[in-house]
């Protein structure tokens, strides 16, 4: 009576066994523990090869089911973590001290991001109401030699820190490369929409940055112009919405 492996010669059946064995080992690694071992000999009978192939196929199906359960558990854990992070962020927002704001910046931001030509011209008539800063990251040399996407992701992390403070701010974060030496440079231009200081609002959140107050017209020029100085090449920019 022929078996389901009759169409395979010994060489092909041996390759199938080795393939199943490798796949099972990879799946065991995903499941982070070793659950079974198989001894594969160089010289075994045809009957032993077919039995081993059946055992490996059965074990592979068992691992596939465990892998599905493992992935479901990981997805559940991830959803739980995301929900906890959301609740923590909401709680932090509720506990966050309230500071006086000078004006509602939403119309300005909306017009600016909709590319309304007069948005910044209207701001020029209100420059005396705000303070303006150029902000530089003090440890940009820590990114030297790293891929550009990592340098840009670091900048996006800066913006993320400010999620709960956007009503007090308007501006842009930019990441440049210095064409002469490959250094990354982080420069930001920020409008502060409160009589309070950065330290009062952010505490130590922005300790890694240096601040310099600048003229409002220079701020507007820099918001519009995204070129750097001294051989700086713009990699990416993100605005505070």
Residue, then its C-alpha position, 0 to 999 in steps of 0.5 A: x500500500x502506497x503512503x502519501x509520501x510515495x511520490x517523493x524519493x528519499x532525497x526530496x523527503x529528506x529535504x522536506x523533513x529538514x525544511x519542516x524542522x527549520x520552520x518549527x525551530x523558527x516558530x519556537x523562537x517566536x514563541x520564546x521557548x523550546x517545546x519539543x526536540x527531534x533527532x534527525x539522523x543521517x541514516x534512517x529507514x524510509x519508514x522512519x523518515x515518513x514517521x518523522x515527517x508526519x510528526x514534524x507536520x503535526x508539530x508544525x500545525x500545533x505551533x501555528x495554533x500556538x503562534x495565533x494565540x501568542x499574536x492575539x495575546x500580544x495584540x491584546x497587551x498592545x491595546x491595553x498599553x495604548x488604552x493605559x497611555x491614553x488614560x494617563x495622557x488624559x489625566x495629565x491633561x486634566x492635571x496640567x496647570x492652566x496658564x493665561x493665554x494672550x490670544x486664541x491662536x486657532x484662527x491664525x494656525x488654521x489660516x496659515x496651514x490653509x495657506x491664507x496669504x494674509x495670515x502672517x500679515x495680520x500677525x505682524x500687526x500684533x507683534x507687541x502682544x507676544x514673545x518670539x524665540x529661536x530654540x536650539x537643541x544642545x545635544x545634536x552631536x549625539x546624532x552624528x553618524x546616525x541615519x537621517x530618518x533617526x535624526x528626523x524622528x528625534x525632532x518629531x519626538x520634540x513636537x510630541x512633548x508639546x502635545x498638551x501645550x499647543x494653545x500656548x505656542x505657534x512655530x516650527x521645528x526644523x532638522x538640518x544637516x551641515x553639508x561640510x561635516x555631516x552634523x545634524x542641527x535642530x533649530x526651532x522658531x516659536x511664538x509664546x502665547x502667554x505672559x508666563x515663561x517657558x520654565x513656568x509652563x514646561x518645567x524641565x521638559x525643554x532642559x535640553x534646549x537653549x533659548x534666545x528671544x528674537x524680533x517678531x518680524x524675524x520670526x515671521x520671516x523664518x516661519x516662511x523661509x525654510x532654508x538654513x544658513x552656513x551650508x545647512x540643508x533642510x531635512x525635515x520640518x514640523x509645525x506646532x498645530 
